[in-house]
Amino acid sequence: MKIKIDESLTRLEEITKRLEEEALPLEEALELFAAGVQIAAAVKKELERAKTTIRQVVEESDGLFSLAEFDI
């Protein structure tokens, strides 16, 4: 499943701000932390996919640009 990186980063910022609050109950903090870790992992995976795509385009370009779809 592809994610929208900008939306995910916005959500991570929201989670971070919430975690920085002093009156946050432990249970909620743990849930937010777990959600943040999952979002961060999804963002990393999507960035790796983009990096691989860029490499593939550059390697195949020889002055021409082509993009092939592939699964990671």
N, C-alpha and C positions, 0 to 999 in steps of 0.2 A: 504494500500500500504506500503510495507516494504521499508525502506530507507537504504542507506549505511552510517553508522554513521561516518566513517572516512572521507568520502567525504563531508558530511554535516558539520562536524567540521572544515574542511579546508575552506569551503565556509563561515562559520561564522567568521573565522579569517580574510578572505579577506574583508568581510563587515566591520568588526571592524576597520581594517586599513584604509579603505576608509572613514569611519565616523570620524576618527581622523584627517583627512585632514582639514586644515583651510579654503581652498578655495572651499569647497563643497557647491553647491547651496542647499538651504533649501528643495526644491521639491525633489531633488535626495536623500538628507539625510533622508527624511521621507519615501521614497520608499525603501531605503536600510534598514531602521529600521524595517519597516513592514515585509520585506522579512526575516530579521534576527529573528524576533519574531516567524514567521511561521516555520522556520527551527528548532529553538530551541524547539518549541512545538513538532515537529515531532520526534526529537532526544529523547526528554523526553518520549514520548509514546513508542518508540522502546526500550528504556532502561527498561521501566516498563514491557514490554512484555518479555524481556530477564530475568528480575528478577523473574517474575512469572514462567517462564519455569524452571529456576534453582530451585526454591522452590519446584515445582512439582516433579522434578527429585529426589531431596534429600528426599522428603517425601515418595516417592514410592520405593526408592532404597533398603533399608534393606540389604545392601551389594550387591544388584544387581542394575544395572542402566538401566532404561527404560525411554523413552521420548515419551510422548503423544502429538499429535498436538491438538491445541485448538484455538479458536478465543477469542479475548479480546473485 
